[in-house]
Amino acid sequence: ERIDKLESIGFQWEINKTDAWNEEWKAVFERLMAYKDQYGHVNVPKSYNDGVASPKLGSWVNTQRKQYNKGILSQERIDKLESIGLKWRFNAKERGDANLDDETWQNSFQRLETYKKEYRDTNVPANF
């Protein structure tokens, strides 16, 4: 009788972990799109934390890249990430190992100007 009552309201006896993982992935993907809206790109530094406890956005993006490189990231997720401009690999210039190109430099300069307007200095913390 109790089982019947529970089932009558749609109680699930088993939780589909795949659904939960998909929902979490979608939620973090939404955070990545918010990052893109703020910074104009999705090349999130591995150490970047958007203030959400888990997972850290930078670590999550790094994990997506690792899964892609191992060939275990689904095509659907690859397509979604590529649709918003995620790059799977970087050359030295893109990693900051060489001189920045003009567009990247201009974007960084604009972010510095914005920081200065808000904090009245250009002493940007390394973890900002």
C-alpha positions in Angstrom: 0.0 0.0 0.0 2.8 2.4 0.9 4.7 1.5 -2.3 1.5 2.1 -4.4 1.0 5.5 -2.7 4.6 6.5 -3.5 4.5 5.3 -7.0 1.1 7.1 -7.6 2.9 10.5 -7.1 5.8 9.5 -9.4 8.3 8.5 -6.7 11.5 7.2 -8.4 13.2 4.2 -6.8 16.4 4.6 -8.7 18.0 7.8 -9.6 19.6 8.1 -13.1 23.0 9.4 -12.4 23.5 10.2 -16.1 20.6 12.7 -15.9 22.1 14.4 -12.8 25.5 14.6 -14.5 24.0 16.1 -17.6 22.1 18.7 -15.6 25.3 19.6 -13.8 27.2 19.9 -17.1 24.5 22.2 -18.5 24.7 24.3 -15.4 28.4 24.8 -15.6 28.1 25.4 -19.4 25.7 28.3 -18.5 28.4 29.7 -16.2 30.9 29.4 -19.1 28.5 31.4 -21.3 28.3 34.0 -18.6 32.1 34.2 -18.5 32.1 34.7 -22.3 29.5 37.5 -21.9 31.8 39.2 -19.4 35.2 38.6 -21.0 34.4 38.1 -24.7 36.0 34.6 -24.9 35.9 31.2 -23.3 39.6 30.6 -22.8 39.2 30.4 -19.1 42.5 30.1 -17.2 42.8 26.8 -15.3 43.1 28.7 -12.0 40.0 30.9 -12.6 37.2 30.6 -10.0 33.9 32.3 -10.7 32.9 32.1 -7.0 30.9 29.0 -7.2 32.2 26.3 -4.9 32.3 23.3 -7.2 33.4 22.8 -9.8 35.7 25.8 -10.3 35.1 27.0 -13.9 38.7 27.0 -14.9 39.2 23.4 -13.7 35.9 22.4 -15.5 37.1 23.8 -18.8 40.4 22.1 -18.4 38.6 18.8 -17.7 36.6 19.2 -20.9 39.8 19.7 -22.9 41.3 16.6 -21.3 38.3 14.5 -22.1 38.3 15.9 -25.7 42.0 15.0 -26.1 41.3 11.4 -24.7 38.4 11.0 -27.2 35.8 10.5 -24.4 33.9 13.8 -24.7 30.6 13.3 -26.5 30.1 14.9 -29.9 27.1 16.8 -28.5 29.3 18.5 -25.9 32.1 19.1 -28.4 29.6 20.8 -30.7 28.2 23.0 -27.8 31.6 24.0 -26.6 32.9 24.8 -30.1 29.7 26.8 -30.9 30.7 29.3 -28.2 34.4 29.5 -29.3 36.2 27.0 -27.1 39.6 26.1 -28.4 41.0 22.7 -27.7 44.7 23.6 -28.1 46.7 26.8 -28.0 49.9 27.8 -29.7 52.6 29.6 -27.7 51.2 33.1 -28.6 47.7 32.2 -27.4 49.1 30.8 -24.1 50.9 34.0 -23.4 54.3 32.5 -24.0 55.1 35.1 -26.7 54.0 38.6 -27.5 50.3 39.1 -27.4 48.6 39.9 -30.7 47.0 43.4 -30.9 43.4 42.3 -30.4 44.3 40.3 -27.2 46.4 43.2 -26.0 43.6 45.7 -26.6 41.1 43.4 -24.8 43.4 43.1 -21.8 44.0 46.9 -21.8 40.3 47.5 -21.8 39.9 45.2 -18.8 42.6 47.0 -17.0 40.9 50.3 -17.7 37.7 48.9 -16.3 39.5 47.6 -13.2 41.1 51.0 -12.6 37.7 52.7 -12.8 36.3 50.4 -10.2 39.3 50.1 -7.8 41.2 53.4 -8.6 44.5 51.7 -9.3 46.2 49.3 -11.6 47.5 46.9 -9.0 45.5 43.9 -10.2 45.8 40.9 -7.9 47.2 37.8 -9.6 44.0 35.9 -8.7 41.6 38.5 -10.2 
